[in-house]
Amino acid sequence: MGRLVVISNRVAVPKARGAAGAQGGLAGALNSALKEYGGIWFGWSGQQSDDRTGNVKLQRNDGVTIATIDLSSRDVDEYYNGYANSTLWPLFHYRLDLTEYERETGKGYERVNERFAECVSPLIEEDDLVWVHDYHLLPLGDRLRARGLKNRIGFFLHIPWPPTRLFVSLPFHERLVRTMLEYDLIGFQTDEWRESFLHYCRKELGAKVDESSGSITLDGRTVIARAYPIGIDWEHFQAQGQTEEARKAEQRLVSSTRLRTAMIGVDRLDYSKGLPERIDGIGRFFDQHPKRVSDLVFIQIAPPSREDVETYQQMRTLLEQKTGQINGARSEVDLVPIRYVNRGYSHAELYGFFRASKIGLVTPLRDGMNLVAKEYVAAQDPEDPGALILSRFAGAARQLGTDVEGAVLVNPHSPDDLSHAIRIALDMPRAERKARYQAMIGTIRDDNVQAWTKHFCADLAAVRQQ
């Protein structure tokens, strides 16, 4: 194959000392892919400019070409804050109550996708593989085809695909999905999300669908839909654990807990992560077991995200209120049951915090995958590992939990279920913790981000085009 051309909403633009401008699992995954295959990473710079000349900024880093464009303030309001994060994001996470349907933001979403196609098309060579990412760019394949590109073009959705009965609430839903069928290969995190997509195509579009192969045929064209569960960068994360920064973070948390068991949650400040529901569950645990306040301390690290969106501002206020109420009722002069931290930490520091915590609490209401769950397990001491409490509604639950081994699966909507899971994890014997750890660590180590990129790119290169 030729080069790999990755297109995503944001690009990890190199900064001082090699830091990246984009955060999270997607940035790490794409960096790994591009370093291996070489090529171009194209997307929004994160900067706002009303200059509509279409200038693409290029820079080289580690054999990879970084290509970025600026967006106007109107583009950011309509495409990013509007349609992507106020319409698609809540809808795809089953939150119809938070989904906004505005005609102008839909037009802005289409306009920016057209601009992406206009700016990236001249950079793509004939034998390049093109890999488009996530809900910001669902129709981009169609826009690239309209410009004459005949390359193999793949798409990967990092978030859930909602059930058909929810998705049809989206105005022009049929037109949007038809644009997606211009890709050659569409990837999902789990079979559940893939099956929801296939169901929509069969029921609403009348497409011919083969469940076993994932093929979707409509109007003489066939696209393949498959599941590719994303993993962590295992070797990089383990290397972070060997640093002085990680050791200091671990010791810092151990020394501050004063012999109490540390339970940790690390999540973006987002309503899909179930943070208010999580605090309710912890409050229920302390209500049911008041003497165990001296046994357990919960640390919630929640870096802010999308602060321009009002829903997120409201959730931050709610989370602070709930945390304050529990701490006000349960604290002593030398003891606070919940530590709420509204900032981010480096990967090395998180490794140390994870290793020092004997319970990992990962309870999203709905999540495409959730790499924090995998990182928590990867950071554990094999001889004395912590226990992972994991939402049944995270994509990672399909790999890491079975009710009897691996993670302790929980319904994040139920305070009683959360309270029960916390008690199980807090009292879990070492032998059981080791057995559950062994049931998870193999897939976390082997099904890593490098395997994910190789699998998807190999399938895209091999796909039979129409």
N, C-alpha and C positions, 0 to 999 in steps of 0.2 A: 504494500500500500504506500501512498504518498505520505504527506504530513498529516498531523491531526490538527484540525481547527476547532477550538472550543469556543462556544458563544454562550455567555451568561449575562445576567443583569449587571452584576458587579465583577470587577477584576481585582485580583490581589496585586496591586501595583507595588513594586519594591520601594521601600523607604530606607531611611538610615539604618545601618547595621542589619540589613536584610529583613526588617520587619515587613509584614504584609498589611495592605490597606483593607482587605476583607477578612472577616473572622469566621470561624466555625468549620464544620465538617466539609462543606462544599469546597471551600478554598483549599483545604489540605488535599482533598481528593483530586481536584483539577491540577494542582501543582505537581502531584505525583505522576499523573498521566502525561502531562506535557514534558516533564523532564525525561520520561522514558521514551516517548515517541517523537519528541521535537514538534515544532509547529507554532501556531498562533493562538493566543487567548484574546478574544475580543469582547468588549462590553462597555458599560458606562463607567466613567472615571470616578463617579461620586461627586463631581463638581458641577455647579450650575453656571450656565452662560447662555446669553440670548443670541450668541453668534451662531447663525444657521448656515454657515458656509460648508458644513459637512467635513471639516478638517478632522483627520484621524491622527492622533498622537501615537508615535511608535517608539518603543525602546526595547533593547535586548537585555535579557537577564538569564544566565545559566543555559544558554542555547535556545531560549524561548522568546518569541517576539510578543510583546505586550502591546495591544492596540486598543486605544480607548477614545471615546467621544464624550463630550459634555452634553448635558441636557438643560433645557430652559427651565425656569421655575414653574412655568405652566405644565411642561412635560412631567416634572416631578410630582406636582399636585394631582394631575389627572391620571397619568400612567402608573406611577409608583404608589403614592399615598392613596390614590383613588381606586382605580379598578383592580390593581394587583393586590393591594393590602386591605382594602375596605370592601371588596366584592369577592374576588376569587379566594383569598386566604380564609376568611371565615366560612364561606360556603364549602370549601374543600375539607374543612375541619368540622363540618356538620353543625355550624352555628348560624342557622337561618335567622335567628333573632338579632344577630349583629351584621348581617349582610346588607350592604347598601347597593341599590340598583339605580345608577345615574347615567343617563344617555351620554352626557359630555365626557365623563371619565372613560366610558367605553370607547368613544371616538379617540380620546387621547391615547389609550392603550393600543389601538390599531395604528395610530399615527407614529408612535414610537417604534413599534415593530417594523413598520415600513421604513423608517429611518435607519434602523439597525441593518435591514437588508440592503438598503442603498449604500451604506458605508462599508459593510464587510464584503459584499460581493466582489469588488475588484481585487481583494486580497486572497481570494480562494482560487487555487490552481486546479486543473482538470482532474488529477488523480487524488486530491485530498479527501480524507474522511472528515465530515462535518458533524460535530456533536453539540446539540443545543440543549440547554439546561433550564428546567423548572418553569413554574406557572407564569412567570413574567413574560415568557416568550412562546406560549402555546402555538400561535399562528405563524411563527417565523418561517417554518419549512415551506408553507404555501407562498410566502412572500419571496423566498429565495427561488422557488420553482418558477414564479412569474417572471423572474429576471433571467431565466434560461439556464439555471444551474441543474446539471444532470448528475451531480455527485451523489454518492451514498450519504444520506443525511439521517442521523439518529437523534432521538429526543429522550431525555430522562426526566421523570417527574419525582422530585424529592419529597413531596408531601402526599397525603392520601388522595385517592380518587373517590368522590362521594357516590353513594347509591343513586341509581337512576331517579328515584322518586324525589330526591333532593336536587339533583343537578338540573332537572327540567324546570326548576324555578328561575334559572338564569335566562334572561332575555337573549334571544339569538343563540341559544345553546347549540342548535343543530349546525349553524354556520361555523361556530367555533370548532366543533369536533371535526367537521369536514376538512377544515384547514389542517388539522393534525394528521389526517390520513394521507397527506403529501409526504410525510416522513417514510423512511424505509423500515425503521425499527423504533419501537416505542418501549421504553423501559420503566418499570414500576418497582417500588421497594419490596412489595410482597405479592403473593398470589391473590390475596383478598382485593387489593386495589386493582390489579389486572383484571380480575373477574368482574368487578363493577364496571370497568371500561368496556369489556366485551359485551356485557349485558346491555349497556346503553346502545352500543353500535348495532346489536341485533334487534333490540326492541324499538328504538326510536328512528334509526336510519334504514332498517330493513336490510342490513348488510349480511352477507354470508360469513358466518363465524365458525372456525374450527377450534373448539376449546382446548384440545390436546396440543396443537401446534401453536395456538395463539394467532393464527392468520385471520385477517379481516379483509374481505373482498367487497368492494363497492365500485360500481361504474367501471368495471374492468381493471381496477387497480387493487393490488394486495399489499398490505402492510402487516408486519409481525409485531405482536405485543408479548413481552416476556417479563419475568420478575428477576431483578438483580439486586439482592440485598446489599447495601453498602456497608463497608467495614471501616475500622480505624486504621491509621498508619501505625501498625504494630511496632516496627523497629524504631521509628522516630519517638513514639510515646515511651517505649522502654528506655531509650537513651535519655529522655528527659528525667526519668526516675533515678538516673545515676548522677545527676548534677547536685552541686552543693545547694542550689536554690530549692530543689525538691526536698532534700534532707532537712533544711532549715524550716521549710513550711510544715513538714511532718512533725518535727519537734515542737514547733510553735503551737500547733493544735493540741498535741499530746499534753504539753505542760500547762495549757490553759484550761483543760477540761477537768482537772482535779479529780482524777480517777472515775469520772462519769463516762459512760459509753457515748461516743460521738456518732450522731446520725447526720448524714449530709445530703443536701439537694443542691444541684447546680443547673440552673435553667435561665434562658433569656426571659425577660419580663414580658410574657405573652400569655393571653388567656387560654391558648391551646394546651399549655403546660399544667393546668389544674392547680395553680399555686394557692388560691383561696380555699379550694376544696381540701388541699393537702393540710393547710393550717387548721381547718375544721377537724380533720381526722386526728391530728396531733392533740388538739384541744380535747377531743373526745377521749383519747387515751389517758390524758392527765386527769380528766374528770372521773374515769373509771378506775384509775390506779394512782390516786393522789400522792401516795408515798414514793412513787417511782420518779418523781421530779428530781430526787437526789441521785437517781441512777442514769439519767439520760439527758443529753443536751443536743438540741437540733440546730444545725447550721444551715441556713438557706442563703446561697449566693445567687443573686438575681440581677445581672447586668441589665440596664434599661435598653429598650429597643423601640424603634418607631415612635419616638417621643412626640412627633408632630401629629399623631393620630389620637383623637380624643379618647377613644376606648382604652388605650394603653395608659393614659394619664389617670383615668378613673380606676383602673385595676391597681395601679401602684398605690393610690390612696387607700383603696379597700384592703390591700395586703398589709399596709402599715397599721391600719386600724385593728385588724384581726390579730396581728402579732402583738401589738401593744396591749390588747385586752387580756391575752393569755399571760403575757409577762407581768402585767399589773396584778393579776389574780394569783400567780404562782411563784413569783420571785421572792427571794430572801436577800438580805444585804450582801451576801457573798455568792449568790446563785441566780442566774437568769436561764429559764428553760429554752428560750429560742433566741438565736442570734441571727438577725436579718441584715444581710450585707448587700447594698445596692451598687455594686461595682464588679468589674471583671478582674481575673487573675491570669497569669501566664500558664501555659500548659505544664511547665515544671512545677509550679506552685500547686496547681490542681492535683497533679500526681501525688504530691506529698499530703495534701488534705485528704484525698481518697484513701490513701494507705493508712492514715491515722484514724479513719472512721470505720467502725465495725458494722455500720448499717448504711447502705446506700438507698436513698428514697427517690425513685424515678416514677412519677405518677401522672403523666400527661393524660388529658381527657381524650386526645386523639393525636397520633404522631406518625409520620411516614416511616421513620425508623427509630431514632434516638441513639446517638453515639455516646452520650454521657453514660448510659447504662453499660455499654461495652468498655468504656474507659475506666469506670469504677472497678469492674471485675479485673481488668488488665493490670491495675495498680496494686492488687492485693498480694499479701504475703502467702504463698502457697501452703505454708505450714500453719498459718493462723489467719485464714481469710475472713473478710467480713461477709455479711449476708446482703443480698440485693433484693429489695422490694420493688416490683415492676408492674406498671399498669398493664392490664390485659389488652388495652387499646393502643399500645405502642407497637409499631412494626417489629421492634426487637423481641417482643414476647413470642413471636413465631419461632425464633431461633433459641431463645434463652430460658424459656419456662414451659413446664408441662404439668404444673400443680403438685407433682410429687418429687421433682428434681429440678435443679437449676434455680432460677429466681423464684421468690415467693410472689405469685401473681395476685393482683388485687384489683378490685373495682374502685377507681378513684372517686366515683360519685358518692360512695357510701362511707360516712365517717366511722360507722361500726366496723366495716371491713378493713379500713385502714388501721384503726385501733387494734384490731385482732392481729393483723399482719405485723405491726410494730412489736406487740407482745411476743409473737412467735420468734421474730428475728432477735429481739433482745435476750431471750432465754435459750436461743439455739445452741446446742453443744458443739464443741469444736469439730467432732467427727462428722456431724451432719453438715456443718459449714464447709468442710473440706470436700465432702462428697458432692455438694451442690456446686462448689467452685469447679471441680473437675468436670462436671457435666456441661459447663459453659465455656471453659477456657479454650478448648480445642477449636471451636468454630470462631471464636474471637481472634485467635492467633492466625488461623489458616484462611478464613474468609475475610481477608483484610482488604484495604483499599486498593492495593496493587492487583490482587486477584479480581476485584470488581472491575477495574479499568480494563484489564486484559480480556476478561470475559466479554464485556460489552463491545469493545473495539474489535475483537475477533469475530463476534457475531455480526457486527455492522459490515465489516470487510467481506464477509462471506455471504451476505444476504443477496438473494437473486432479485435484481431490479426488473421492473416491468418494462 
